[in-house]
Amino acid sequence: MMRYKAGLIWFTLLIATPVLAIPYEDDLMRGEGELILEGVIIRGNWNITDDSILDMLKWEVGDPFDETALAQGQTRLEASELFREVELSTRRGSEPGSIIVIVRVREKRLPYIDWFEARQYPESYSLNIFELETYTKDRRNHLKSELRLTEPWMGLYLDYTYALSTSSPLRLYLNTQAGNQTWNVYPTKKREGFDFNLNRLGGGAGLQYTSATFGKIRLGADVWYTNVGDEPIYYKNLHDDDYDPIDSRDQIPPQLREVHDTNWTGVNLTITKDKRDSELYPHDGSLIYIPIYAATDSYADQQFVRVMVDARKYFPMGSGSTLALRARGGLIEGEAPFYQRFSIVKGSGMRGIEHGWADPPFGGTRMFQASFELRKPLTGSRPNSFISLLLFAEAGANWNDDPKAYPSDPDYSEPVSTIGWGLSFRLPVVGPLAMHVSYPMLAPGDADGLHVQVDLGMAF
């Protein structure tokens, strides 16, 4: 066991170190000293004028120019929410010490309506049945609507933002969500379990600020109402995997019995710095996602604070191969409901182990995970080739201070680790479909054995 733990610590440090050290990506301007902006060439715009784009960039020909100015310009264009793609590149000017910037954009043709769109959010993959995006003529009012099939909440999402000025990185936002999820407790053999639905309705408001240094920052307040659905709660007995409806809520554990109705009011701070070159098939760049949430339940007089940090880095390699690294951790203080607690298996989580062996029955309040994956195209030399080979290794732990529900439950604070391989297929509409074959290297005894699973979307 000590040999496994030493190897796990080394593995986690090896992965976490390069993930958190995310340098600026453009090396063309390094070591050039002070440069002078000679000109800006704009390509790809069809409705938004060159002058409007130059106003957003806030660059002046003849001014000193450096990496910071380049990054700030790209951030301002992305923050406008007028473009689907923004790419900035540089070339030497006609005079020594001068530089020309080429701006390539792909405008959003709004109003934009799409059916069955695959998305890879920081939390998980989603197949959106419907998407609508539009703005007013002055482009300061922006509305986006999505109908998601995703974990943890499936439902309708609405997000509205208002720019304080046409070139301002500061916006007001309003959002709302009506969703549903299925919760499964003890999804492993030889143990009792419960299966039921949760409904959620709520929304929030606040400020959104976008900067080159920190990415997109949202600070606001929200209110969420959650209850157990009218459908019956199902019970799985110890002898088989069949679920039968129960007659009374008194038959279920207190952690589930007490969440019949909850009304959480909270304050949230979310930082998202997404520099991935692709949402579904990232090959280069990085993603940092930090959601912080503090809430209180007026019904039960409960409070909690939830903090998570998720960092990912993608290194391009030859022939379209990608080295993908990830490290994440989380902490909850207070009395958080089970659906706000952590999982290291659900969503974009670990492969190779059933979440009943890696996640406590009612979720974790302490969590860490580290992942390594090598993606090698087998058909062609592009990251989104039709078939790609996946080689991966993962380690993590997710635990809480709850007493054991069953004496046979494992010690969830003990790390688990898995290794495996897989094949990813690029399919129309749904995007990546991956088959993973993995084996637990460090796990409770009953979790040993080959594990095969099929997932939509890349693991991260």
VENCORPE-V517157 format. One record per residue. N is the residue number from 0. RES is the residue in one letter. PHI is phi in degrees with one decimal (none if undefined). Layout:
n	res	phi
N	RES	PHI
N	RES	PHI
//
This chain:
n	res	phi
0	M	none
1	M	-63.3
2	R	-62.9
3	Y	-64.4
4	K	-65.3
5	A	-62.5
6	G	-64.3
7	L	-66.0
8	I	-61.5
9	W	-60.5
10	F	-61.4
11	T	-65.2
12	L	-64.8
13	L	-60.6
14	I	-78.6
15	A	-67.2
16	T	-62.4
17	P	-70.9
18	V	-67.5
19	L	-81.0
20	A	-93.0
21	I	-108.7
22	P	-79.8
23	Y	-63.9
24	E	-88.2
25	D	-93.3
26	D	-92.8
27	L	-65.7
28	M	-99.8
29	R	-70.6
30	G	73.8
31	E	-89.6
32	G	71.5
33	E	-78.6
34	L	-111.6
35	I	-113.7
36	L	-75.4
37	E	-87.9
38	G	-175.3
39	V	-129.7
40	I	-109.0
41	I	-112.5
42	R	-132.3
43	G	96.5
44	N	-81.3
45	W	-127.0
46	N	-118.8
47	I	-82.8
48	T	-72.7
49	D	-59.3
50	D	-62.8
51	S	-64.6
52	I	-66.9
53	L	-63.3
54	D	-63.0
55	M	-66.9
56	L	-67.8
57	K	61.8
58	W	-102.1
59	E	-124.5
60	V	-60.3
61	G	98.7
62	D	-83.0
63	P	-59.5
64	F	-140.4
65	D	-147.9
66	E	-60.6
67	T	-62.9
68	A	-62.8
69	L	-63.6
70	A	-65.3
71	Q	-64.7
72	G	-63.7
73	Q	-63.5
74	T	-62.4
75	R	-64.1
76	L	-66.0
77	E	-66.0
78	A	-67.8
79	S	-66.9
80	E	59.6
81	L	-100.5
82	F	-126.7
83	R	-81.9
84	E	-138.7
85	V	-134.8
86	E	-133.9
87	L	-114.4
88	S	-137.5
89	T	-130.7
90	R	-146.3
91	R	-68.1
92	G	-80.8
93	S	-76.2
94	E	-113.3
95	P	-57.7
96	G	82.3
97	S	-107.4
98	I	-144.2
99	I	-117.5
100	V	-106.8
101	I	-103.3
102	V	-108.7
103	R	-113.0
104	V	-128.0
105	R	-127.4
106	E	-72.5
107	K	-80.7
108	R	-85.8
109	L	-103.0
110	P	-68.3
111	Y	-111.1
112	I	-127.6
113	D	-143.7
114	W	-116.7
115	F	53.7
116	E	-113.0
117	A	-82.3
118	R	-134.3
119	Q	-120.6
120	Y	-81.4
121	P	-55.6
122	E	-78.3
123	S	-174.4
124	Y	-76.7
125	S	-144.6
126	L	-102.8
127	N	-84.3
128	I	-66.6
129	F	-148.0
130	E	-135.9
131	L	-134.0
132	E	-139.4
133	T	-154.4
134	Y	-149.6
135	T	-80.8
136	K	-61.2
137	D	-81.2
138	R	65.8
139	R	-91.1
140	N	-101.5
141	H	-132.5
142	L	-128.8
143	K	-133.3
144	S	-129.6
145	E	-139.0
146	L	-109.9
147	R	-101.4
148	L	-111.2
149	T	-153.6
150	E	-98.9
151	P	-88.0
152	W	-117.3
153	M	-99.5
154	G	165.7
155	L	-98.8
156	Y	-120.2
157	L	-124.9
158	D	-139.6
159	Y	-122.4
160	T	-129.9
161	Y	-131.4
162	A	-80.0
163	L	-67.8
164	S	-154.3
165	T	-64.3
166	S	-114.9
167	S	-80.0
168	P	-80.0
169	L	-101.2
170	R	-135.5
171	L	-89.2
172	Y	-134.2
173	L	-133.7
174	N	-144.1
175	T	-149.5
176	Q	-149.6
177	A	-124.7
178	G	-141.6
179	N	-146.0
180	Q	-144.9
181	T	-99.6
182	W	-108.5
183	N	-123.7
184	V	-107.6
185	Y	60.8
186	P	-83.2
187	T	-128.8
188	K	-72.5
189	K	65.8
190	R	-142.4
191	E	-66.9
192	G	-157.8
193	F	-136.8
194	D	-139.5
195	F	-159.7
196	N	-106.8
197	L	-120.4
198	N	-112.0
199	R	-140.9
200	L	-143.9
201	G	175.1
202	G	-175.5
203	G	-156.6
204	A	-151.1
205	G	173.8
206	L	-113.7
207	Q	-122.7
208	Y	-129.7
209	T	-118.4
210	S	-136.2
211	A	-67.6
212	T	-78.8
213	F	-107.7
214	G	80.8
215	K	-93.0
216	I	-119.3
217	R	-122.8
218	L	-128.4
219	G	-164.0
220	A	-125.1
221	D	-149.2
222	V	-135.2
223	W	-132.7
224	Y	-107.2
225	T	-130.5
226	N	-148.8
227	V	-75.0
228	G	-64.1
229	D	-70.0
230	E	-66.1
231	P	-66.7
232	I	-85.2
233	Y	-104.3
234	Y	-118.0
235	K	-105.4
236	N	-81.8
237	L	-81.9
238	H	-97.7
239	D	-151.6
240	D	-101.0
241	D	-80.0
242	Y	-108.0
243	D	-124.7
244	P	-68.1
245	I	-94.5
246	D	-89.3
247	S	-142.3
248	R	-68.3
249	D	-66.1
250	Q	-83.3
251	I	-105.9
252	P	-62.0
253	P	-58.7
254	Q	-60.9
255	L	-94.8
256	R	-67.0
257	E	-89.5
258	V	-109.8
259	H	-58.8
260	D	-141.1
261	T	-134.7
262	N	-132.7
263	W	-96.1
264	T	-116.4
265	G	-147.7
266	V	-121.1
267	N	-128.7
268	L	-131.3
269	T	-126.3
270	I	-116.9
271	T	-130.8
272	K	-115.4
273	D	-109.3
274	K	-114.4
275	R	-68.3
276	D	-79.5
277	S	-151.4
278	E	-76.8
279	L	-91.3
280	Y	-129.6
281	P	-64.2
282	H	-122.2
283	D	-148.1
284	G	105.7
285	S	-157.3
286	L	-142.6
287	I	-123.0
288	Y	-132.0
289	I	-130.5
290	P	-95.9
291	I	-125.0
292	Y	-141.7
293	A	-123.8
294	A	-144.1
295	T	-135.2
296	D	-104.8
297	S	-69.9
298	Y	-74.7
299	A	-107.5
300	D	55.2
301	Q	-121.4
302	Q	-135.6
303	F	-158.1
304	V	-127.5
305	R	-124.6
306	V	-130.4
307	M	-139.6
308	V	-128.0
309	D	-129.5
310	A	-123.1
311	R	-135.5
312	K	-138.0
313	Y	-122.4
314	F	-111.1
315	P	-71.4
316	M	-125.9
317	G	-65.1
318	S	59.8
319	G	80.8
320	S	-72.2
321	T	-136.1
322	L	-101.1
323	A	-111.7
324	L	-124.8
325	R	-148.6
326	A	-140.5
327	R	-146.9
328	G	-153.2
329	G	-150.6
330	L	-145.3
331	I	-125.9
332	E	-117.3
333	G	106.0
334	E	-103.2
335	A	-79.8
336	P	-66.8
337	F	-60.3
338	Y	-77.6
339	Q	-98.3
340	R	-79.9
341	F	-87.6
342	S	-135.3
343	I	-102.5
344	V	-118.5
345	K	-69.5
346	G	65.7
347	S	-87.0
348	G	-114.7
349	M	-69.9
350	R	-109.5
351	G	96.1
352	I	-155.3
353	E	-67.2
354	H	-70.3
355	G	-67.2
356	W	-96.0
357	A	-111.1
358	D	-115.2
359	P	-59.8
360	P	-54.9
361	F	-115.4
362	G	85.2
363	G	-102.2
364	T	-109.6
365	R	-133.8
366	M	-153.3
367	F	-146.4
368	Q	-154.7
369	A	-132.6
370	S	-137.3
371	F	-130.7
372	E	-147.8
373	L	-108.0
374	R	-114.7
375	K	-122.7
376	P	-62.6
377	L	-104.4
378	T	-124.6
379	G	96.3
380	S	-129.2
381	R	-111.5
382	P	-59.2
383	N	-102.5
384	S	-61.9
385	F	-60.0
386	I	-129.8
387	S	-131.7
388	L	-90.7
389	L	-118.7
390	L	-125.0
391	F	-144.5
392	A	-145.1
393	E	-141.8
394	A	-149.8
395	G	176.2
396	A	-153.1
397	N	-147.1
398	W	-148.4
399	N	-145.8
400	D	-100.1
401	D	-67.1
402	P	-67.4
403	K	-63.9
404	A	-75.5
405	Y	-135.1
406	P	-58.5
407	S	-80.5
408	D	-61.5
409	P	-73.1
410	D	-82.9
411	Y	-69.7
412	S	-75.4
413	E	-75.5
414	P	-63.6
415	V	-119.0
416	S	-145.6
417	T	-140.2
418	I	-132.7
419	G	179.2
420	W	-139.5
421	G	-166.4
422	L	-127.0
423	S	-112.3
424	F	-116.9
425	R	-87.9
426	L	-112.8
427	P	-65.1
428	V	71.5
429	V	-83.9
430	G	77.4
431	P	-70.9
432	L	-123.4
433	A	-118.4
434	M	-105.9
435	H	-113.2
436	V	-117.8
437	S	-142.4
438	Y	-141.5
439	P	-69.0
440	M	-89.7
441	L	-138.7
442	A	-164.5
443	P	-56.2
444	G	-54.6
445	D	-72.7
446	A	-93.7
447	D	-65.5
448	G	120.7
449	L	-65.3
450	H	-128.4
451	V	-120.5
452	Q	-145.9
453	V	-119.8
454	D	-130.2
455	L	-90.2
456	G	86.8
457	M	-70.4
458	A	-62.4
459	F	-165.0
//
